[in-house]
Amino acid sequence: MPVSTSLVEIARTLAAGRVLGVVHVNGHRGPLRVRHATPADGTPLLLTRSTGTLAAALVPPPGECDTAVVLSVDGHRPDLPGRLWLSGWAEPLGGARARAAALEYAEVNPTEDLLGVGRGHALYRVEVGEVRLAFGSSLVELDVDEFRAASPLALDHLMTG
């Protein structure tokens, strides 16, 4: 059964990064708060300090190039209900890829910490394998390609949320 476009738009709005997220990292005990953004291509980006608990948790295991993660974002407002879970693999970005990703991130969720990418801050690109949205009393699995292709809802007041 096809999923309503509005649910996919709600998922993309939550993923936009205007609401702080929590990331669960494979092999790390407990959730960690994270800043995030999902640019036009629909691939989420995580912004972290280069050092600290989150950065250490996101270091790929030996022999791997990425780390399994679940990004969760709660909509705490009446106009943005729901809870989003994006499951996938976070890959650290460096050099030109990190600079390009910082520009993509800034288009969606500008923050001055992007100026420090490579010098105190780091970006990770999440290859999403599963999208789930709790909405009302339902838990819906959304198509990853539909999620990537969707546009977030225009909720300008979330800029300060």
DSSP file (Angstrom, degrees, kcal/mol; ACC not computed):
  #  RESIDUE AA STRUCTURE BP1 BP2  ACC     N-H-->O    O-->H-N    N-H-->O    O-->H-N    TCO  KAPPA ALPHA  PHI   PSI    X-CA   Y-CA   Z-CA
    1    1 A M              0   0    0      0, 0.0     2,-0.0     0, 0.0     0, 0.0   0.000 360.0 360.0 360.0 129.4    0.0    0.0    0.0
    2    2 A P        -     0   0    0      0, 0.0     2,-0.3     0, 0.0     3,-0.0  -0.348 360.0-121.7 -66.7 144.5    1.5    3.4   -1.0
    3    3 A V        -     0   0    0      1,-0.1     5,-0.0     2,-0.0   139,-0.0  -0.645  33.3 -98.4 -86.7 141.6    2.4    5.7    1.9
    4    4 A S    >>  -     0   0    0     -2,-0.3     4,-1.4     1,-0.1     3,-0.8  -0.324  23.8-132.7 -58.8 135.1    0.8    9.1    2.0
    5    5 A T  H 3> S+     0   0    0      1,-0.2     4,-2.5     2,-0.2     5,-0.2   0.857 105.1  63.4 -57.5 -35.1    3.0   11.8    0.6
    6    6 A S  H 3> S+     0   0    0      1,-0.2     4,-2.2     2,-0.2    -1,-0.2   0.860 100.1  51.5 -62.5 -34.9    2.2   14.0    3.7
    7    7 A L  H <> S+     0   0    0     -3,-0.8     4,-2.3     2,-0.2    -1,-0.2   0.894 109.8  49.4 -67.3 -38.4    3.9   11.4    6.0
    8    8 A V  H  X S+     0   0    0     -4,-1.4     4,-2.5     2,-0.2    -2,-0.2   0.899 110.8  50.5 -65.5 -39.7    7.0   11.4    3.8
    9    9 A E  H  X S+     0   0    0     -4,-2.5     4,-2.2     2,-0.2   144,-0.7   0.889 109.1  50.9 -65.6 -38.7    7.0   15.3    4.0
   10   10 A I  H  X S+     0   0    0     -4,-2.2     4,-2.5     2,-0.2    -2,-0.2   0.924 110.1  50.4 -62.5 -43.6    6.6   15.2    7.8
   11   11 A A  H  X S+     0   0    0     -4,-2.3     4,-2.2     1,-0.2    -2,-0.2   0.930 111.6  47.2 -59.8 -46.1    9.6   12.8    7.9
   12   12 A R  H  X S+     0   0    0     -4,-2.5     4,-0.8     2,-0.2    -1,-0.2   0.853 110.4  53.4 -64.8 -34.0   11.7   15.1    5.7
   13   13 A T  H >< S+     0   0    0     -4,-2.2     3,-0.6   138,-0.2     5,-0.5   0.926 110.4  45.9 -67.0 -44.2   10.7   18.1    7.8
   14   14 A L  H >< S+     0   0    0     -4,-2.5     3,-0.8     1,-0.2     5,-0.4   0.882 113.3  51.0 -63.1 -37.1   11.8   16.3   11.0
   15   15 A A  H 3< S+     0   0    0     -4,-2.2    -1,-0.2     1,-0.2    -2,-0.2   0.628  84.9  88.8 -75.6 -13.4   15.1   15.3    9.2
   16   16 A A  T << S-     0   0    0     -4,-0.8    22,-0.6    -3,-0.6    -1,-0.2   0.813  98.9-121.5 -58.1 -29.7   15.8   18.8    8.1
   17   17 A G  S <  S+     0   0    0     -3,-0.8    19,-0.3    -4,-0.4    -1,-0.1   0.539  79.9 118.7 104.1   6.7   17.6   19.4   11.3
   18   18 A R  S    S+     0   0    0     -5,-0.5     2,-0.5     1,-0.1    -4,-0.1   0.695  75.8  56.9 -76.9 -17.5   15.7   22.3   12.8
   19   19 A V  S    S-     0   0    0     -5,-0.4    -2,-0.1    17,-0.1    17,-0.1  -0.964 101.1-109.2-113.7 128.9   14.9   20.1   15.7
   20   20 A L        -     0   0    0     -2,-0.5    54,-0.5   141,-0.4     2,-0.2  -0.222  38.2-149.8 -56.5 141.8   17.9   18.6   17.6
   21   21 A G  E     -A   34   0A   0     13,-2.2    13,-2.6    52,-0.1     2,-0.4  -0.570   8.3-134.6-108.9 173.8   18.2   14.8   17.1
   22   22 A V  E     -AB  33  72A   0     50,-2.6    50,-3.4    11,-0.3     2,-0.5  -0.995  17.2-154.1-127.4 134.7   19.5   11.9   19.1
   23   23 A V  E     -AB  32  71A   0      9,-3.5     9,-2.2    -2,-0.4     2,-0.6  -0.933   4.4-157.0-115.0 134.8   21.8    9.3   17.6
   24   24 A H  E     - B   0  70A   0     46,-2.8    46,-2.0    -2,-0.5     2,-0.5  -0.946  18.0-157.5-105.3 122.9   22.1    5.7   18.8
   25   25 A V  E >   - B   0  69A   0     -2,-0.6     3,-2.5     5,-0.5    44,-0.2  -0.882  23.0-108.6-110.8 130.5   25.5    4.3   17.7
   26   26 A N  T 3  S+     0   0    0     42,-2.6     3,-0.1    -2,-0.5    42,-0.1  -0.305 106.4  15.0 -53.8 127.7   26.2    0.6   17.4
   27   27 A G  T 3  S+     0   0    0      1,-0.2     2,-0.4    -2,-0.0    -1,-0.3   0.412 103.8 107.1  86.8  -2.2   28.4   -0.5   20.2
   28   28 A H    <   -     0   0    0     -3,-2.5     2,-0.6     2,-0.0    -1,-0.2  -0.923  69.5-126.3-112.7 135.4   27.9    2.7   22.3
   29   29 A R  S    S+     0   0    0     -2,-0.4    -3,-0.0    -3,-0.1    -5,-0.0  -0.665  72.1   0.5 -80.9 121.0   25.8    2.6   25.4
   30   30 A G  S    S-     0   0    0     -2,-0.6    -5,-0.5    -5,-0.0     2,-0.1   0.168  89.3 -67.3  89.9 156.6   23.0    5.2   25.4
   31   31 A P        -     0   0    0      0, 0.0     2,-0.4     0, 0.0    -7,-0.2  -0.427  41.0-150.5 -79.0 155.3   21.8    7.9   23.0
   32   32 A L  E     -A   23   0A   0     -9,-2.2    -9,-3.5    -2,-0.1     2,-0.1  -0.991  18.4-118.2-128.6 134.0   23.8   11.0   22.1
   33   33 A R  E     +A   22   0A   0     -2,-0.4     2,-0.3   -11,-0.2   -11,-0.3  -0.439  39.8 179.6 -69.2 143.9   22.5   14.4   21.1
   34   34 A V  E     -A   21   0A   0    -13,-2.6   -13,-2.2    -2,-0.1     2,-0.4  -1.000  30.0-131.0-149.0 143.3   23.4   15.5   17.6
   35   35 A R  E     +C   47   0A   0     12,-1.0    12,-2.6    -2,-0.3     2,-0.3  -0.762  40.8 168.8 -88.2 143.0   23.0   18.4   15.3
   36   36 A H  E     -C   46   0A   0     -2,-0.4     2,-0.3   -19,-0.3    10,-0.2  -0.948  22.4-168.4-150.7 164.3   21.9   17.2   11.8
   37   37 A A  E     -C   45   0A   0      8,-1.9     8,-3.2    -2,-0.3   -20,-0.2  -0.973  14.1-148.3-154.3 150.2   20.6   18.4    8.5
   38   38 A T        -     0   0    0    -22,-0.6   -23,-0.0    -2,-0.3    -2,-0.0  -0.908  24.3-157.5-123.1 102.8   19.1   16.7    5.4
   39   39 A P    >   -     0   0    0      0, 0.0     3,-2.5     0, 0.0     4,-0.1   0.023  41.6 -75.4 -71.5-176.3   20.0   18.6    2.2
   40   40 A A  T 3  S+     0   0    0      1,-0.3    -2,-0.0    64,-0.2    64,-0.0   0.752 126.8  62.7 -54.8 -30.9   18.1   18.4   -1.1
   41   41 A D  T 3  S-     0   0    0      2,-0.1    -1,-0.3     1,-0.1   107,-0.0   0.573 108.4-121.9 -76.2  -5.9   19.6   15.0   -2.0
   42   42 A G  S <  S+     0   0    0     -3,-2.5    -2,-0.1     1,-0.2   107,-0.1   0.601  70.9 127.8  80.6  11.2   17.8   13.4    1.0
   43   43 A T        -     0   0    0     -4,-0.1    -1,-0.2   105,-0.1    -2,-0.1  -0.898  57.7-128.7-104.9 112.1   21.0   12.1    2.6
   44   44 A P        -     0   0    0      0, 0.0    82,-2.9     0, 0.0     2,-0.4  -0.174  17.3-154.4 -62.7 149.1   21.3   13.2    6.2
   45   45 A L  E     -CD  37 125A   0     -8,-3.2    -8,-1.9    80,-0.2     2,-0.4  -0.969   2.4-150.7-121.6 139.5   24.5   14.9    7.6
   46   46 A L  E     -CD  36 124A   0     78,-2.6    78,-1.9    -2,-0.4     2,-0.5  -0.934   6.4-155.8-109.9 134.2   25.6   14.8   11.2
   47   47 A L  E     +CD  35 123A   0    -12,-2.6   -12,-1.0    -2,-0.4     2,-0.3  -0.949  25.4 158.8-112.0 123.5   27.6   17.7   12.6
   48   48 A T  E     - D   0 122A   0     74,-2.6    74,-2.8    -2,-0.5     2,-0.2  -0.871  46.0 -95.1-134.4 165.6   29.8   16.9   15.7
   49   49 A R  E     - D   0 121A   0     -2,-0.3    72,-0.3    72,-0.3     6,-0.1  -0.528  40.6-119.1 -71.4 154.5   32.9   18.3   17.5
   50   50 A S  S    S+     0   0    0     70,-2.3     2,-0.3    -2,-0.2    71,-0.1   0.714  96.7  36.4 -71.9 -19.3   36.0   16.5   16.3
   51   51 A T  S    S+     0   0    0     69,-0.4     4,-0.2     4,-0.1     2,-0.2  -0.844  85.8  65.3-126.9 165.3   36.6   15.2   19.8
   52   52 A G  S  > S-     0   0    0     -2,-0.3     4,-2.4     1,-0.2     5,-0.2  -0.579  93.5 -49.1 115.7-178.5   34.4   14.0   22.6
   53   53 A T  H  > S+     0   0    0      1,-0.2     4,-2.4     2,-0.2    -1,-0.2   0.903 131.5  46.4 -61.5 -46.6   32.0   11.1   23.2
   54   54 A L  H  > S+     0   0    0      2,-0.2     4,-1.9     1,-0.2    -1,-0.2   0.932 113.0  49.0 -65.7 -45.2   30.0   11.4   20.0
   55   55 A A  H  4 S+     0   0    0     -4,-0.2     4,-0.4     1,-0.2    -1,-0.2   0.912 113.1  48.1 -60.0 -42.3   33.1   11.7   17.8
   56   56 A A  H >< S+     0   0    0     -4,-2.4     3,-1.0     1,-0.2    -1,-0.2   0.895 110.4  51.6 -65.5 -39.3   34.6    8.7   19.5
   57   57 A A  H 3< S+     0   0    0     -4,-2.4    -1,-0.2     1,-0.2    -2,-0.2   0.830 106.8  54.6 -66.5 -31.1   31.4    6.7   19.1
   58   58 A L  T 3< S+     0   0    0     -4,-1.9    -1,-0.2    -5,-0.2    -2,-0.2   0.478  76.2 117.0 -84.6  -2.2   31.2    7.4   15.4
   59   59 A V  S <  S-     0   0    0     -3,-1.0     7,-0.1    -4,-0.4     6,-0.1  -0.522  74.2-115.5 -65.2 124.5   34.8    6.1   14.7
   60   60 A P        -     0   0    0      0, 0.0     7,-0.2     0, 0.0     3,-0.1  -0.272  32.7-100.9 -61.1 146.7   34.3    3.2   12.3
   61   61 A P    >   -     0   0    0      0, 0.0     3,-2.4     0, 0.0     5,-0.1  -0.234  58.4 -70.1 -60.9 158.0   35.3   -0.2   13.6
   62   62 A P  T 3  S+     0   0    0      0, 0.0     3,-0.1     0, 0.0    -3,-0.0  -0.245 124.4  14.8 -52.6 132.7   38.6   -1.6   12.4
   63   63 A G  T 3  S+     0   0    0      1,-0.3     2,-0.3    -3,-0.1     0, 0.0   0.407 108.9 102.1  82.7  -2.0   38.5   -2.5    8.8
   64   64 A E    <   -     0   0    0     -3,-2.4    -1,-0.3     1,-0.1     3,-0.1  -0.737  58.4-154.5-111.3 160.6   35.2   -0.6    8.2
   65   65 A C  S    S+     0   0    0     -2,-0.3     2,-0.3    -3,-0.1    -1,-0.1   0.389  77.9  31.4-112.1   0.0   34.6    2.8    6.6
   66   66 A D        -     0   0    0     25,-0.2     2,-0.4    -5,-0.1    25,-0.2  -0.933  68.6-128.2-150.1 172.2   31.3    3.6    8.4
   67   67 A T  E     - E   0  90A   0     23,-2.0    23,-3.2    -2,-0.3     2,-0.2  -0.985  28.1-114.4-129.2 134.5   29.4    3.1   11.6
   68   68 A A  E     + E   0  89A   0     -2,-0.4   -42,-2.6    21,-0.2     2,-0.3  -0.502  47.4 167.1 -69.0 131.3   25.9    1.8   12.1
   69   69 A V  E     -BE  25  88A   0     19,-2.7    19,-2.5    -2,-0.2     2,-0.4  -0.939  33.9-149.2-141.1 160.4   23.6    4.4   13.6
   70   70 A V  E     -BE  24  87A   0    -46,-2.0   -46,-2.8    -2,-0.3     2,-0.5  -0.967  15.9-159.3-129.7 118.3   20.0    5.3   14.2
   71   71 A L  E     -BE  23  86A   0     15,-2.8    15,-2.9    -2,-0.4     2,-0.4  -0.858  12.3-171.0 -94.3 124.9   19.1    9.0   14.1
   72   72 A S  E     -BE  22  85A   0    -50,-3.4   -50,-2.6    -2,-0.5     2,-0.4  -0.956   6.9-176.1-120.5 141.1   15.9    9.8   15.9
   73   73 A V  E     - E   0  84A   0     11,-2.1    11,-3.1    -2,-0.4     2,-0.5  -0.998  11.9-150.7-136.2 129.0   14.1   13.1   15.9
   74   74 A D  E     - E   0  83A   0    -54,-0.5     2,-0.8    -2,-0.4     9,-0.2  -0.851  10.2-141.6-101.3 133.3   10.9   14.0   17.9
   75   75 A G        +     0   0    0      7,-3.4     7,-0.5    -2,-0.5   -61,-0.0  -0.846  22.2 178.2 -88.8 110.1    8.4   16.5   16.7
   76   76 A H        +     0   0    0     -2,-0.8    -1,-0.1     5,-0.1     7,-0.0   0.243  51.2  84.9 -98.3  12.7    7.4   18.3   19.9
   77   77 A R  B >  S-I   80   0B   0      3,-0.9     3,-1.3     5,-0.1    -2,-0.0  -0.846  80.4-124.2-118.4 151.6    5.0   20.8   18.3
   78   78 A P  T 3  S+     0   0    0      0, 0.0    -1,-0.1     0, 0.0    -3,-0.0   0.831 114.9  48.6 -60.3 -30.9    1.4   20.5   17.4
   79   79 A D  T 3  S+     0   0    0      1,-0.2    -3,-0.0    -3,-0.0    -4,-0.0   0.505 118.5  40.2 -88.4  -3.2    2.2   21.5   13.8
   80   80 A L  B <  S+I   77   0B   0     -3,-1.3    -3,-0.9     2,-0.0    -1,-0.2  -0.521  80.4 166.9-141.0  70.3    5.1   18.9   13.6
   81   81 A P        +     0   0    0      0, 0.0    -5,-0.1     0, 0.0     2,-0.1  -0.311  28.5  58.0 -81.4 167.1    4.0   15.7   15.3
   82   82 A G        -     0   0    0     -7,-0.5    -7,-3.4    -2,-0.1     2,-0.4  -0.288  68.0-100.6 110.7 169.1    5.6   12.4   15.2
   83   83 A R  E     -EF  74 134A   0     51,-1.9    51,-3.0    -9,-0.2     2,-0.4  -0.998  30.8-154.6-133.7 129.7    8.9   10.7   15.9
   84   84 A L  E     -EF  73 133A   0    -11,-3.1   -11,-2.1    -2,-0.4     2,-0.4  -0.849   8.0-169.9-108.3 138.9   11.3    9.8   13.1
   85   85 A W  E     -EF  72 132A   0     47,-2.7    47,-2.5    -2,-0.4     2,-0.6  -0.993   0.6-172.8-125.8 124.0   13.9    7.1   13.0
   86   86 A L  E     -EF  71 131A   0    -15,-2.9   -15,-2.8    -2,-0.4     2,-0.4  -0.969   9.0-165.7-114.2 115.3   16.5    6.9   10.3
   87   87 A S  E     +EF  70 130A   0     43,-2.5    42,-3.4    -2,-0.6    43,-1.7  -0.835  35.0  95.5-101.5 137.6   18.7    3.8   10.4
   88   88 A G  E     -EF  69 128A   0    -19,-2.5   -19,-2.7    -2,-0.4     2,-0.4  -0.923  68.0 -57.3 178.5-151.5   21.8    3.6    8.4
   89   89 A W  E     -EF  68 127A   0     38,-1.5    38,-2.6    -2,-0.3     2,-0.5  -0.985  35.0-145.0-130.5 124.4   25.6    4.0    8.3
   90   90 A A  E     -EF  67 126A   0    -23,-3.2   -23,-2.0    -2,-0.4    36,-0.2  -0.779  15.0-167.6 -93.4 125.0   27.5    7.1    9.1
   91   91 A E  E     - F   0 125A   0     34,-2.6    34,-2.4    -2,-0.5   -25,-0.2  -0.946  22.1-122.9-112.9 127.2   30.7    7.8    7.1
   92   92 A P  E     - F   0 124A   0      0, 0.0     2,-0.4     0, 0.0    32,-0.2  -0.433  25.8-146.2 -67.1 141.7   33.2   10.4    8.2
   93   93 A L  E     + F   0 123A   0     30,-2.5    30,-0.5    -2,-0.1     2,-0.3  -0.892  20.5 175.4-111.2 140.3   33.8   13.1    5.6
   94   94 A G    >>  -     0   0    0     -2,-0.4     3,-1.1    28,-0.1     4,-0.9  -0.901  43.9  -5.5-135.9 166.3   37.1   14.8    5.1
   95   95 A G  H 3> S-     0   0    0     -2,-0.3     4,-2.1     1,-0.3     3,-0.3  -0.175 126.2  -3.3  57.4-134.7   38.8   17.3    2.7
   96   96 A A  H 3> S+     0   0    0      1,-0.2     4,-2.5     2,-0.2    -1,-0.3   0.830 134.5  56.6 -63.1 -34.2   36.8   18.4   -0.3
   97   97 A R  H <> S+     0   0    0     -3,-1.1     4,-2.2     2,-0.2    -1,-0.2   0.896 108.2  47.6 -65.5 -38.9   33.9   16.1    0.5
   98   98 A A  H  X S+     0   0    0     -4,-0.9     4,-2.3    -3,-0.3    -2,-0.2   0.904 111.9  49.8 -68.0 -41.0   33.6   17.7    4.0
   99   99 A R  H  X S+     0   0    0     -4,-2.1     4,-1.6     2,-0.2    -2,-0.2   0.919 112.4  47.2 -64.0 -42.8   33.7   21.2    2.5
  100  100 A A  H  X S+     0   0    0     -4,-2.5     4,-1.9     1,-0.2    -2,-0.2   0.906 112.5  49.9 -64.1 -41.1   31.0   20.3   -0.1
  101  101 A A  H  X S+     0   0    0     -4,-2.2     4,-2.9     1,-0.2    -2,-0.2   0.866 105.4  57.3 -66.2 -35.9   28.8   18.7    2.6
  102  102 A A  H  X S+     0   0    0     -4,-2.3     4,-2.4     1,-0.2    -1,-0.2   0.892 107.1  48.7 -61.5 -39.1   29.2   21.8    4.8
  103  103 A L  H  X S+     0   0    0     -4,-1.6     4,-1.4     2,-0.2    -1,-0.2   0.908 111.9  48.6 -66.1 -41.6   27.7   23.9    2.0
  104  104 A E  H  X S+     0   0    0     -4,-1.9     4,-0.8     2,-0.2    -2,-0.2   0.920 112.2  49.0 -62.5 -44.0   24.9   21.4    1.6
  105  105 A Y  H >X S+     0   0    0     -4,-2.9     4,-3.2     1,-0.2     3,-1.2   0.925 108.0  54.4 -60.5 -46.6   24.2   21.5    5.4
  106  106 A A  H 3< S+     0   0    0     -4,-2.4    -1,-0.2     1,-0.3    -2,-0.2   0.799  99.2  62.0 -62.0 -30.3   24.3   25.3    5.5
  107  107 A E  H 3< S+     0   0    0     -4,-1.4    -1,-0.3    -3,-0.2    -2,-0.2   0.815 118.9  27.0 -64.5 -28.7   21.6   25.5    2.8
  108  108 A V  H << S+     0   0    0     -3,-1.2    -2,-0.2    -4,-0.8    -1,-0.2   0.829 141.5   9.2 -99.8 -42.5   19.2   23.7    5.1
  109  109 A N  S  < S-     0   0    0     -4,-3.2    -2,-0.2    -5,-0.2    -1,-0.2  -0.631  74.9-158.0-146.7  76.4   20.4   24.5    8.6
  110  110 A P        +     0   0    0      0, 0.0     2,-0.3     0, 0.0    -4,-0.1  -0.321  20.8 161.9 -65.8 138.4   23.1   27.2    8.8
  111  111 A T    >   -     0   0    0      1,-0.0     3,-1.8    -2,-0.0     4,-0.3  -0.975  45.8-124.7-152.6 144.4   25.3   27.3   11.8
  112  112 A E  G >  S+     0   0    0     -2,-0.3     3,-1.8     1,-0.3     4,-0.3   0.739 103.1  75.6 -65.4 -21.1   28.6   29.0   12.4
  113  113 A D  G >  S+     0   0    0      1,-0.3     3,-1.4     2,-0.2    -1,-0.3   0.717  79.5  73.1 -64.0 -18.5   30.2   25.7   13.5
  114  114 A L  G X  S+     0   0    0     -3,-1.8     3,-1.4     1,-0.3    -1,-0.3   0.786  85.6  65.3 -64.0 -25.3   30.2   24.7    9.9
  115  115 A L  G <  S+     0   0    0     -3,-1.8    -1,-0.3    -4,-0.3    -2,-0.2   0.722  98.9  54.6 -66.9 -19.6   33.1   27.1    9.5
  116  116 A G  G X >S+     0   0    0     -3,-1.4     3,-2.9    -4,-0.3     5,-2.0   0.315  72.2 133.4 -97.2   7.9   35.1   24.8   11.8
  117  117 A V  B < 5S+g  121   0A   0     -3,-1.4     5,-0.2     1,-0.3   -68,-0.1  -0.437  82.8  15.9 -62.2 124.5   34.6   21.6    9.8
  118  118 A G  T 3 5S+     0   0    0      3,-3.0    -1,-0.3    -2,-0.2     4,-0.1   0.252 125.0  65.8  92.5 -10.5   38.1   20.1    9.6
  119  119 A R  T < 5S-     0   0    0     -3,-2.9    -2,-0.1     2,-0.3     3,-0.1  -0.472 133.0 -29.0-140.3  63.5   39.3   22.3   12.4
  120  120 A G  T   5S+     0   0    0      1,-0.3   -70,-2.3   -71,-0.0   -69,-0.4   0.149 126.4  66.6 112.4 -18.7   37.4   21.3   15.6
  121  121 A H  E   < -Dg  49 117A   0     -5,-2.0    -3,-3.0   -72,-0.3     2,-0.3  -0.947  60.1-161.9-132.5 155.8   34.2   20.0   13.9
  122  122 A A  E     -D   48   0A   0    -74,-2.8   -74,-2.6    -2,-0.3     2,-0.4  -0.957   7.9-144.1-136.9 153.5   33.4   17.1   11.7
  123  123 A L  E     -DF  47  93A   0    -30,-0.5   -30,-2.5    -2,-0.3     2,-0.4  -0.924   9.9-166.5-117.6 145.0   30.7   16.0    9.3
  124  124 A Y  E     -DF  46  92A   0    -78,-1.9   -78,-2.6    -2,-0.4     2,-0.5  -0.993  13.3-142.7-128.5 136.1   29.3   12.5    8.7
  125  125 A R  E     -DF  45  91A   0    -34,-2.4   -34,-2.6    -2,-0.4     2,-0.6  -0.868  15.6-145.6 -99.2 130.9   27.1   11.4    5.8
  126  126 A V  E     - F   0  90A   0    -82,-2.9     2,-0.9    -2,-0.5   -36,-0.2  -0.864   1.6-151.8-102.2 117.5   24.4    8.9    6.7
  127  127 A E  E     - F   0  89A   0    -38,-2.6   -38,-1.5    -2,-0.6     2,-0.3  -0.791  26.7-139.6 -84.1 107.0   23.5    6.3    4.1
  128  128 A V  E     + F   0  88A   0     -2,-0.9   -40,-0.3   -40,-0.2     3,-0.1  -0.509  33.2 169.2 -78.3 130.9   19.9    5.6    5.1
  129  129 A G  E     +     0   0A   0    -42,-3.4     2,-0.3     1,-0.3   -41,-0.2   0.585  69.5  22.2-109.8 -19.2   18.7    2.0    4.9
  130  130 A E  E     - F   0  87A   0    -43,-1.7   -43,-2.5    13,-0.1     2,-0.4  -0.984  57.0-164.1-154.3 137.9   15.4    2.4    6.7
  131  131 A V  E     +HF 142  86A   0     11,-0.7    11,-2.6    -2,-0.3     2,-0.4  -0.991  14.3 175.7-125.0 124.4   12.9    5.2    7.5
  132  132 A R  E     -HF 141  85A   0    -47,-2.5   -47,-2.7    -2,-0.4     2,-0.4  -0.986   8.7-167.7-129.9 142.1   10.3    4.8   10.2
  133  133 A L  E     -HF 140  84A   0      7,-2.6     7,-2.9    -2,-0.4     2,-0.6  -0.989  11.7-153.1-131.6 123.1    7.8    7.4   11.4
  134  134 A A  E     +HF 139  83A   0    -51,-3.0   -51,-1.9    -2,-0.4     2,-0.4  -0.862  26.4 170.5 -90.5 122.7    5.6    7.1   14.5
  135  135 A F  E >   -H  138   0A   0      3,-2.7     3,-1.9    -2,-0.6     2,-0.3  -0.954  58.2 -39.7-140.8 114.6    2.6    9.3   13.8
  136  136 A G  T 3  S-     0   0    0     -2,-0.4   -54,-0.0     1,-0.3    -2,-0.0  -0.537 124.9 -26.0  65.0-129.8   -0.4    9.2   16.1
  137  137 A S  T 3  S+     0   0    0     -2,-0.3     2,-0.3    -3,-0.1    -1,-0.3   0.278 122.4  93.3 -97.9  10.8   -0.9    5.6   17.1
  138  138 A S  E <   -H  135   0A   0     -3,-1.9    -3,-2.7     2,-0.0     2,-0.5  -0.792  57.3-156.4-108.9 147.2    0.7    4.3   13.9
  139  139 A L  E     -H  134   0A   0     -2,-0.3     2,-0.4    -5,-0.2    -5,-0.2  -0.988  23.5-171.0-116.3 118.7    4.3    3.2   13.2
  140  140 A V  E     -H  133   0A   0     -7,-2.9    -7,-2.6    -2,-0.5     2,-0.6  -0.922  19.8-144.3-117.9 131.8    4.9    3.5    9.4
  141  141 A E  E     -H  132   0A   0     -2,-0.4     2,-0.3    -9,-0.2    -9,-0.2  -0.850  25.4-154.6 -90.7 125.4    7.9    2.3    7.4
  142  142 A L  E     -H  131   0A   0    -11,-2.6   -11,-0.7    -2,-0.6     2,-0.3  -0.715  22.9-101.4-102.0 150.2    8.5    4.7    4.6
  143  143 A D     >  -     0   0    0     -2,-0.3     4,-2.4     1,-0.1     5,-0.2  -0.532  25.7-140.5 -68.8 129.0   10.2    4.0    1.3
  144  144 A V  H  > S+     0   0    0     -2,-0.3     4,-2.6     1,-0.2     5,-0.2   0.898 101.8  49.9 -60.6 -42.8   13.8    5.3    1.4
  145  145 A D  H  > S+     0   0    0      1,-0.2     4,-2.0     2,-0.2    -1,-0.2   0.888 110.7  49.5 -65.6 -38.3   13.7    6.6   -2.2
  146  146 A E  H  > S+     0   0    0      2,-0.2     4,-1.4     1,-0.2    -1,-0.2   0.895 110.5  51.8 -65.1 -39.2   10.4    8.5   -1.5
  147  147 A F  H  < S+     0   0    0     -4,-2.4     3,-0.4     1,-0.2    -2,-0.2   0.945 110.5  47.4 -60.3 -48.8   12.0   10.0    1.6
  148  148 A R  H  < S+     0   0    0     -4,-2.6    -1,-0.2     1,-0.2    -2,-0.2   0.873 114.7  46.7 -61.0 -37.5   15.0   11.2   -0.4
  149  149 A A  H  < S+     0   0    0     -4,-2.0    -1,-0.2    -5,-0.2    -2,-0.2   0.691  94.5  96.4 -80.3 -19.4   12.8   12.6   -3.1
  150  150 A A     <  -     0   0    0     -4,-1.4  -108,-0.0    -3,-0.4  -141,-0.0  -0.240  67.0-134.2 -72.5 159.2   10.4   14.4   -0.8
  151  151 A S        -     0   0    0      1,-0.0  -138,-0.2  -109,-0.0  -139,-0.2  -0.872  25.0-110.3-108.2 146.1   10.6   18.1    0.2
  152  152 A P        -     0   0    0      0, 0.0  -142,-0.1     0, 0.0     2,-0.1  -0.360  39.5 -98.2 -69.8 156.8   10.2   19.3    3.8
  153  153 A L        -     0   0    0   -144,-0.7     2,-1.3     1,-0.1  -147,-0.0  -0.415  37.6-107.8 -69.7 151.3    7.1   21.2    4.7
  154  154 A A        +     0   0    0     -2,-0.1     2,-0.4     1,-0.1     3,-0.1  -0.689  57.1 151.0 -85.1  92.1    7.5   25.0    4.8
  155  155 A L    >   +     0   0    0     -2,-1.3     3,-2.3     1,-0.1     4,-0.2  -0.720  15.7 176.8-121.8  77.8    7.4   25.7    8.6
  156  156 A D  G >  S+     0   0    0     -2,-0.4     3,-1.9     1,-0.3     4,-0.2   0.777  72.7  67.5 -57.7 -31.6    9.5   28.8    8.9
  157  157 A H  G >  S+     0   0    0      1,-0.3     3,-1.0     2,-0.2    -1,-0.3   0.660  84.9  73.5 -66.9 -13.0    8.9   29.2   12.6
  158  158 A L  G X  S+     0   0    0     -3,-2.3     3,-1.5     1,-0.2    -1,-0.3   0.615  71.4  87.2 -73.8 -10.9   11.0   26.0   13.1
  159  159 A M  G <  S+     0   0    0     -3,-1.9    -1,-0.2     1,-0.3    -2,-0.2   0.820  97.1  38.0 -56.1 -30.4   14.1   28.0   12.3
  160  160 A T  G <         0   0    0     -3,-1.0    -1,-0.3    -4,-0.2    -2,-0.2   0.403 360.0 360.0-100.7   1.6   14.3   28.9   16.0
  161  161 A G    <         0   0    0     -3,-1.5  -141,-0.4    -4,-0.1    -1,-0.2   0.464 360.0 360.0 -81.3 360.0   13.1   25.5   17.3
